[in-house]
Amino acid sequence: MGIVIENVHKQFGSFIALNDVSLTIPSGELVALLGPSGSGKTTLLRIIAGLETADAGRISFNGEETTSRSVRERQVGFVFQHYALFRHLTVADNVAFGLNVKPRALRPSKKEIKEKVHDLLKLVQLEGLADRYPAQLSGGQRQRIALARALAVEPQVLLLDEPFGALDAQVRVELRRWLRRLHDEIHVTSVFVTHDQEEALEVADRIVVMNQGRIEQAGTPDEVYESPANPFVLNFLGHVNLFHGRVHQGQARLGGLTLETPEHADANQASAIGYVRTHDIVVERSASADASIAATVKHVLAVGPVVRVELALSENGEIVEAELTRELFRELELKAGEAVFVRTRNVRVFVDDYQI
């Protein structure tokens, strides 16, 4: 079930939630709508579902326009952040709810519903909990039940709004990996909203990065991470350092860095910024040819398997952050106040600072 979104606009009072958004979602893909709060991702999801109406634009499922169709007519399954399970119903009855409320002519028999519920609980690996109530389940189990309920009506499209946002970090990691495996098994066209970059990169076939009601970039996880379309995408997908300076006829001078930038051959003393991810800052004890910049270690913070080192560049005092493995950190034996040298890898230069 492919989805085509054409020139969708949505406004709430003076606030523009979606500004002429167009997007194609291929059939069978798991697509992440990624962006900060207020970027329009949830509004777009709700418009796809039919829970919101666009002020302008079209939505099509498999080539058929669905813009004016109701939620039921669109045959979508929706999973909310806070589960939205019925507390007074058992797990089995929650999963069966969508089937039980179908019109009599379309409703399966009680035996068929019971079999369907059993199969779905087995699919989400919770077949032993059919007689329990939501209050007796963990957060991760509740979200799996919510997903089974959404799948019970055999939706053409599965939509998930921050499905793991209410869970603790460890459960979130486990459940998103489980969702990826489940999707590979059922292949239902799925769209999920998240503000978690790691989650989107790990789970999705395609990522749609949104900002201020617009789509900044859409592509595979590798495409948006390795070839960001603009500074917003680069900055949103990981920690970055900024090196300010200028570009002139294909050469950039940025805070102690001198780089060849043939893509900016026409630039004439243009203001520019070089963006470098924290893991692309190389810290060394001695200078490495002309590419090294003298710096002083200001602060060291160990975070799980990585160590973040804050450094002040000797040339201009600007602060940059490097992310090192614990092994490399132990090898360098860095301490605050020590003089070191830094090099950069994979510098991405953008002329005329993009507003992020």
C-alpha positions as CSV (number, residue, x, y, z in Angstrom):
1,M,0.0,0.0,0.0
2,G,1.9,3.1,-1.2
3,I,1.0,6.5,0.1
4,V,1.4,9.7,-1.9
5,I,1.1,13.1,-0.1
6,E,0.8,16.1,-2.4
7,N,1.1,19.8,-1.4
8,V,-0.5,19.3,2.0
9,H,-0.9,22.5,4.0
10,K,-2.3,22.8,7.6
11,Q,-2.7,25.8,9.8
12,F,-3.9,26.2,13.3
13,G,-4.8,29.9,13.7
14,S,-1.6,31.8,12.8
15,F,0.6,28.7,13.3
16,I,1.6,26.9,10.1
17,A,1.9,23.2,11.1
18,L,2.5,21.9,7.5
19,N,3.7,24.1,4.7
20,D,3.2,22.6,1.2
21,V,4.4,19.1,2.2
22,S,4.8,16.5,-0.6
23,L,6.1,12.9,0.1
24,T,5.9,9.4,-1.4
25,I,5.9,6.4,0.9
26,P,6.6,3.2,-1.0
27,S,4.5,0.1,-0.3
28,G,5.8,-2.1,2.5
29,E,8.4,0.3,3.9
30,L,8.8,1.4,7.5
31,V,9.2,5.1,7.4
32,A,10.2,7.5,10.3
33,L,9.0,11.0,10.5
34,L,11.8,12.6,12.5
35,G,12.1,16.1,13.8
36,P,11.9,18.4,16.9
37,S,8.7,19.3,18.7
38,G,6.5,21.5,16.5
39,S,8.1,20.3,13.3
40,G,4.7,19.0,12.0
41,K,5.4,15.3,12.1
42,T,2.4,14.3,14.3
43,T,0.1,16.6,12.3
44,L,1.2,14.9,9.1
45,L,0.6,11.4,10.6
46,R,-2.9,12.4,11.8
47,I,-3.7,13.8,8.3
48,I,-2.6,10.5,6.8
49,A,-4.9,8.7,9.2
50,G,-7.9,11.0,8.7
51,L,-7.9,12.2,12.3
52,E,-7.1,15.7,11.0
53,T,-8.2,17.4,7.8
54,A,-5.7,19.2,5.6
55,D,-6.5,22.8,4.6
56,A,-5.1,22.1,1.1
57,G,-3.5,19.2,-0.7
58,R,-4.2,15.5,-1.4
59,I,-3.6,12.1,0.2
60,S,-3.7,9.0,-2.0
61,F,-3.5,5.3,-1.0
62,N,-2.4,3.0,-3.9
63,G,-3.4,5.7,-6.4
64,E,-6.9,6.3,-5.0
65,E,-7.5,9.7,-3.4
66,T,-8.5,9.3,0.3
67,T,-8.5,13.0,1.3
68,S,-12.2,13.1,2.1
69,R,-12.5,9.5,3.4
70,S,-13.1,8.8,7.1
71,V,-10.6,6.9,9.3
72,R,-12.6,3.7,9.0
73,E,-12.7,4.0,5.2
74,R,-8.9,4.4,5.0
75,Q,-8.4,1.1,6.9
76,V,-5.5,2.4,9.0
77,G,-4.2,1.0,12.3
78,F,-3.1,3.7,14.8
79,V,-0.8,3.1,17.8
80,F,-0.6,5.9,20.3
81,Q,2.3,6.8,22.7
82,H,0.3,6.1,25.8
83,Y,-1.2,2.8,24.6
84,A,-4.9,3.9,24.9
85,L,-5.9,0.4,26.1
86,F,-9.3,-0.2,27.7
87,R,-8.6,-0.8,31.4
88,H,-11.8,-2.8,32.1
89,L,-11.1,-5.2,29.2
90,T,-8.7,-8.2,29.3
91,V,-5.7,-8.3,26.9
92,A,-7.7,-10.6,24.6
93,D,-10.7,-8.4,24.6
94,N,-8.6,-5.3,23.9
95,V,-7.0,-7.0,20.9
96,A,-10.4,-8.2,19.7
97,F,-12.1,-4.8,20.1
98,G,-11.8,-3.6,16.5
99,L,-13.2,-6.8,15.3
100,N,-16.1,-6.9,17.7
101,V,-17.3,-3.4,16.7
102,K,-17.4,-4.1,13.0
103,P,-20.8,-4.0,11.3
104,R,-22.6,-7.3,11.7
105,A,-22.3,-8.1,8.0
106,L,-18.5,-7.7,8.2
107,R,-17.9,-9.1,11.7
108,P,-16.0,-12.4,11.9
109,S,-17.6,-15.2,14.0
110,K,-16.6,-15.5,17.6
111,K,-14.5,-18.6,16.8
112,E,-12.7,-16.6,14.1
113,I,-12.1,-13.7,16.4
114,K,-10.7,-16.0,19.1
115,E,-8.3,-17.6,16.6
116,K,-7.3,-14.2,15.3
117,V,-6.5,-12.9,18.8
118,H,-4.5,-16.0,19.6
119,D,-2.5,-15.6,16.4
120,L,-1.8,-11.9,17.1
121,L,-0.8,-12.5,20.7
122,K,1.6,-15.2,19.4
123,L,2.9,-12.7,16.8
124,V,3.7,-10.1,19.5
125,Q,5.1,-12.8,21.8
126,L,2.5,-12.4,24.6
127,E,0.2,-15.4,24.0
128,G,0.3,-16.3,27.7
129,L,-1.2,-13.0,28.9
130,A,-4.6,-13.2,27.2
131,D,-6.6,-13.1,30.5
132,R,-4.7,-10.3,32.2
133,Y,-5.7,-6.7,32.4
134,P,-3.6,-3.7,31.2
135,A,-2.8,-2.7,34.8
136,Q,-1.0,-6.1,35.2
137,L,1.3,-5.5,32.3
138,S,4.6,-3.6,32.0
139,G,4.8,-0.6,29.7
140,G,6.6,-2.6,26.9
141,Q,3.9,-5.3,27.1
142,R,1.1,-2.8,26.9
143,Q,2.6,-1.3,23.8
144,R,2.8,-4.7,22.2
145,I,-0.9,-5.3,23.0
146,A,-1.7,-1.9,21.5
147,L,0.1,-2.9,18.3
148,A,-1.7,-6.3,18.2
149,R,-5.0,-4.4,18.5
150,A,-4.1,-2.2,15.6
151,L,-3.1,-5.2,13.5
152,A,-6.3,-7.1,14.3
153,V,-8.4,-5.2,11.7
154,E,-5.8,-6.0,9.0
155,P,-5.0,-2.3,8.2
156,Q,-3.7,-1.2,4.9
157,V,-1.4,1.2,6.7
158,L,0.0,1.1,10.2
159,L,0.6,4.5,11.9
160,L,2.5,4.9,15.2
161,D,2.8,8.2,17.1
162,E,5.9,8.2,19.3
163,P,5.2,4.5,20.1
164,F,8.1,4.1,22.5
165,G,8.2,7.6,24.0
166,A,6.6,6.6,27.4
167,L,9.0,3.8,28.0
168,D,12.3,3.7,29.9
169,A,15.5,3.7,27.8
170,Q,16.3,0.0,28.0
171,V,12.8,-1.2,27.2
172,R,12.7,1.4,24.3
173,V,15.8,-0.1,22.7
174,E,14.5,-3.7,23.1
175,L,11.0,-2.8,21.7
176,R,12.2,-0.9,18.7
177,R,14.4,-3.8,17.6
178,W,11.5,-6.1,18.1
179,L,9.3,-3.8,15.9
180,R,12.0,-3.9,13.1
181,R,11.9,-7.7,13.2
182,L,8.1,-7.7,13.3
183,H,7.9,-5.4,10.3
184,D,10.2,-7.7,8.3
185,E,7.8,-10.5,8.9
186,I,4.4,-8.7,8.1
187,H,5.5,-6.0,5.6
188,V,2.7,-3.6,6.3
189,T,3.4,-0.1,5.1
190,S,4.2,1.7,8.3
191,V,4.9,5.3,9.4
192,F,6.1,6.2,12.8
193,V,6.7,9.6,14.5
194,T,9.8,10.1,16.6
195,H,12.2,12.8,17.8
196,D,14.8,10.2,18.7
197,Q,17.5,10.2,16.0
198,E,19.1,6.9,17.1
199,E,15.6,5.2,17.0
200,A,15.0,6.4,13.4
201,L,18.4,5.4,12.2
202,E,18.2,2.0,13.7
203,V,14.6,1.1,12.8
204,A,13.5,2.8,9.6
205,D,13.9,1.9,5.9
206,R,13.5,5.6,5.1
207,I,13.8,8.7,7.2
208,V,11.9,12.0,6.6
209,V,13.5,14.8,8.5
210,M,11.0,17.6,9.3
211,N,11.5,21.2,10.6
212,Q,9.0,24.1,10.9
213,G,6.3,22.3,8.8
214,R,8.6,21.4,6.0
215,I,10.5,18.4,4.8
216,E,14.2,19.1,5.0
217,Q,15.3,15.7,3.5
218,A,14.0,12.2,2.9
219,G,16.2,9.2,2.2
220,T,17.6,6.0,3.7
221,P,19.3,6.2,7.1
222,D,22.7,6.1,5.3
223,E,21.7,8.9,2.9
224,V,20.5,11.4,5.5
225,Y,23.4,10.6,7.9
226,E,26.3,10.5,5.4
227,S,25.0,13.1,2.9
228,P,22.9,15.6,4.9
229,A,21.1,18.1,2.6
230,N,21.7,21.1,4.8
231,P,23.0,22.1,8.3
232,F,19.7,21.4,10.0
233,V,19.8,17.7,9.0
234,L,23.5,17.5,9.9
235,N,23.0,19.2,13.3
236,F,19.9,17.2,14.2
237,L,21.4,13.8,13.4
238,G,24.2,13.8,16.0
239,H,26.4,16.2,17.9
240,V,28.4,18.6,15.8
241,N,31.1,21.2,16.1
242,L,31.0,24.5,14.2
243,F,34.0,26.2,12.7
244,H,33.3,29.7,11.5
245,G,35.1,31.4,8.7
246,R,35.0,32.3,4.9
247,V,35.2,30.6,1.6
248,H,37.0,32.1,-1.4
249,Q,37.2,30.5,-4.8
250,G,37.1,26.9,-3.6
251,Q,39.2,27.3,-0.5
252,A,37.8,27.6,3.0
253,R,39.5,29.1,6.1
254,L,37.6,28.1,9.1
255,G,38.8,28.6,12.7
256,G,42.3,27.3,12.0
257,L,41.3,24.9,9.3
258,T,42.2,25.4,5.7
259,L,40.2,23.1,3.3
260,E,39.8,22.7,-0.4
261,T,36.1,23.1,-1.2
262,P,35.7,22.8,-5.0
263,E,31.9,22.7,-4.6
264,H,32.2,26.4,-3.6
265,A,34.5,27.4,-6.4
266,D,32.3,30.4,-7.2
267,A,32.2,31.8,-3.7
268,N,33.9,35.2,-3.2
269,Q,34.9,35.8,0.5
270,A,31.5,34.2,1.5
271,S,30.7,33.7,5.1
272,A,30.7,29.9,5.8
273,I,30.6,27.3,8.6
274,G,32.3,24.0,8.7
275,Y,30.3,21.2,10.5
276,V,32.2,18.3,12.1
277,R,30.7,15.6,14.1
278,T,32.2,14.9,17.5
279,H,33.5,11.5,16.5
280,D,35.3,13.1,13.6
281,I,37.5,15.2,15.9
282,V,40.9,13.4,16.2
283,V,42.9,14.2,19.4
284,E,46.6,13.6,19.3
285,R,49.6,14.2,21.6
286,S,51.8,15.6,18.8
287,A,51.2,17.7,15.7
288,S,50.4,15.8,12.5
289,A,51.7,17.9,9.6
290,D,49.9,21.1,8.7
291,A,46.5,19.7,9.4
292,S,46.8,19.9,13.2
293,I,45.3,22.6,15.4
294,A,46.8,23.3,18.9
295,A,44.2,23.0,21.7
296,T,43.9,22.7,25.5
297,V,41.9,20.0,27.3
298,K,39.2,21.8,29.3
299,H,36.9,19.1,30.6
300,V,36.5,15.3,30.4
301,L,33.2,13.4,30.8
302,A,32.9,9.7,30.6
303,V,29.5,8.6,29.3
304,G,29.0,4.8,29.0
305,P,31.3,3.4,26.3
306,V,32.5,6.8,25.1
307,V,34.4,9.7,26.6
308,R,33.6,13.3,25.7
309,V,36.5,15.7,25.7
310,E,36.0,19.4,25.7
311,L,38.8,21.3,24.1
312,A,39.6,25.0,23.6
313,L,41.4,25.9,20.3
314,S,44.5,27.9,20.9
315,E,44.1,30.1,17.9
316,N,40.7,31.6,18.8
317,G,39.6,30.1,22.1
318,E,36.6,28.4,20.5
319,I,35.3,25.3,22.2
320,V,35.0,22.0,20.4
321,E,34.0,18.5,21.6
322,A,35.6,15.2,20.7
323,E,34.1,11.8,21.3
324,L,36.6,9.1,22.0
325,T,36.4,5.4,22.8
326,R,37.5,4.5,26.3
327,E,40.4,2.5,24.9
328,L,41.8,5.5,23.0
329,F,41.2,7.8,26.0
330,R,43.2,5.5,28.3
331,E,45.9,5.3,25.7
332,L,46.2,9.2,25.5
333,E,45.8,9.6,29.3
334,L,44.2,13.0,28.8
335,K,43.8,15.4,31.7
336,A,42.3,18.8,32.1
337,G,44.7,21.6,31.4
338,E,47.0,19.6,29.1
339,A,48.1,20.8,25.6
340,V,47.1,18.6,22.7
341,F,46.5,18.7,18.9
342,V,43.3,18.1,17.0
343,R,42.6,17.1,13.4
344,T,39.2,17.0,11.7
345,R,37.7,14.4,9.4
346,N,34.6,14.7,7.1
347,V,34.2,18.5,7.4
348,R,31.0,19.6,5.6
349,V,31.1,23.3,4.6
350,F,27.9,25.3,4.0
351,V,28.1,28.9,2.7
352,D,25.8,31.5,4.2
353,D,24.8,29.9,7.5
354,Y,21.5,28.1,7.1
355,Q,19.1,28.9,9.9
356,I,18.7,26.0,12.2
